[in-house]
Amino acid sequence: MTINPLVIVHRIAKIAMLFIMLSVSHFTFAQDPIETGFFSNKAIYGYDTVAYFTSNKAIKGDDAFTTQWRGADWYFSSQAHLDLFESEPEKYAPQYGGYCAYAMATGDFVGIDEDAFIIDNGKLYLNYSASVQQKWLANKAQYIEQADAQYRMQYPTSN
């Protein structure tokens, strides 16, 4: 039994197209280590990460006080906060690059509500919403352990 050469070419073309699609989708869906949203490069949507620690609330950063760290633009409400961040970025940066801590426990990269936050053991955790945060708080230790492992798997050198 002979196979038509056109059938062979067609099958090879299908396989090649499959490999191309898989290769492109990997790059299309790869997530940045810092959450910046779709059309911005602002870490945590331009909110001052240091303010969470000093004021215990979300405060919008100012264009006058910015820095670049890990490929994202970080905004601060004052020069003092910018200086604190630049001296110890790992201390003030949110866990999991600012992605939702609850979602990260399952390896999902989900944006956040800047007001859904908690500081636990000196670390800032952000969540998608207040209701998601309540679920996260119900089993916080387990979710942190799982999210730490998931984020390290994706970004071995990040917090």
Buried (B, 14 or more C-beta within 10 A) or exposed (E): EEEEEEEEEEEEEEEEEEEEEEEEEEEEEEEBBBBBBEEEBBBBBBBBBBBBBBEEEBBEBBEEBBBEBBEBBBBBBBEEBBEBBEEEBEBBBBBBBBBBBBBBBEEBBBBBBBEBBBEEEEBBBBBBBEEBBEBBBEEBEEBBEBBBEBBEEBBEEBB
